């Protein structure tokens, strides 16, 4: 597990330092060649501070490419606030070099992940919150959102009598609520049986997915609003999103029919950003799944 990613997302939630503070040194992602070469799945988390136009220019070419995810799954994830694109693993270094990182980059070396584990988890909510998903608005209690996953090396279709190795991947969404004080006391007085992570919390089927990745093919998961059009955004300057703040009086004058409905964070934003009810995200994190595969699948090595 990416150590809950709570460290990164907690950092994302911190306010910016005053202008008199020294500028932090730029953060860069380690090159792909320096990562572990063990067979399996490598996980990376890129904390970024980017506008939608900047992201659109980087990822739009890949969004139009053929995806290993079926169209219905892609739409369900998009409607839940997760834009999923597949990029050549060789392009990851170039993409990372063009991102502005905010905080430390986390990475887990590639390994077999055939058991369900937490790929990424939110920093947690302390109260009830409304979340937008492909299944409609959900009201969730205090706790954390989780994206679980498992992945294993498997044989692909035969080519000239040989079977290329592929990576089978499954994703699952869960929301795990905090236990109340009485429950914690009760748990302290009796032995605990560790429950499998895939059975904890409330299922979030809008985040479920099953697919395979080929050698040299990585999956990038980006929190983005469903109605954001990357084709249009890619033609806009980065500062176009920074609209001036308005007072309640100005909003009332501009909208005589009533107040503007507050922004409702999506599941994707709740998982991978600092978005809150009524406030768009200032900082986001990108989850990258990098398969490390041999050229050929062999049952015995």
C-alpha positions, 0 to 999 in steps of 0.5 A, a space after each residue: 500500500 502506498 502508506 495510505 498516501 495520507 502523508 501526501 494528501 495531508 501535505 496537499 491540504 496545508 496552506 501555502 507558505 507566505 511569500 517571504 519563505 524561500 522557494 523549495 527545491 524542485 521535485 523530480 520523479 526518479 527515471 523509469 530505468 532506476 526502478 526495480 525490475 522485479 516482475 509485477 506492478 509498480 505504484 507511483 503517486 505524483 502530487 501535483 499543482 496543475 491547472 486543467 489546461 496544463 494537464 489536458 495538453 499533457 494527457 489529451 493525446 493519450 486519452 484518444 488512444 485505444 484503452 484496455 478498459 472497456 468504454 462503459 468502465 471508462 465512462 463510469 470512472 470519468 463520471 466519478 471524477 477519475 480520468 484514466 489514460 494509458 501511456 507508453 511507460 517510456 513516456 513517463 519520464 518526459 511527462 513527469 519532467 513537465 509536471 509541477 510536483 507539490 510535495 514528496 513523490 511516493 513509489 512502491 517497487 514492482 512486485 506480485 500483488 495478487 492479494 487485495 491491498 490498498 493502492 491509495 487512500 484519502 487523508 480522511 474526513 472528520 464529518 459527513 460529506 456529500 460525494 458525486 459518483 456515477 451512481 449519483 450523490 452519496 452521503 458518507 460518514 467520517 472515514 476514508 476513501 480507498 482504492 483497492 487493487 490486485 495484480 498478477 502476471 499472466 499469459 497473453 494470447 499465443 504468438 508463434 507458439 509463445 505466450 507474451 506476459 501480461 498484467 491482470 489488474 482489478 480495482 475496487 472502491 471502498 469507504 471505511 468509516 471511523 469506529 465510534 468510541 464505544 466500538 473502540 472500547 469494545 474492540 479493546 476488550 476482546 481479541 481482534 481478527 484481522 479482516 481482509 481489506 476487501 471486506 472492510 467498509 462500504 463498497 463503491 462499485 463506481 470505482 470497480 474495474 478489471 483490465 490487463 496491461 501489456 509490457 511497456 503500457 502504463 495506466 495513469 489515473 487523474 482526478 478531474 471533473 466529468 464535464 471538463 473537456 480536455 480538447 477545449 482545455 488544451 487550447 486555454 492558457 493555464 491562468 484561465 481557471 483562476 477567476 477572481 473571488 466574489 462576495 455574496 452580494 456580487 453573487 446575488 446580483 449576478 444570479 438573481 434566481 438564487 445562489 449558485 449550487 456549491 461544488 460537490 467533490 467527486 469520488 476521484 477528488 475525494 480520493 486524490 485531491 484536497 477538494 471539499 464540499 463547496 471548494 474546488 481542489 487546489 492540489 491533486 495527486 496522480 496515481 500511476 500503475 507501471 507493469 514490469 513484465 518479462 518478454 515471455 510468460 513461463 510457468 517455471 523459471 
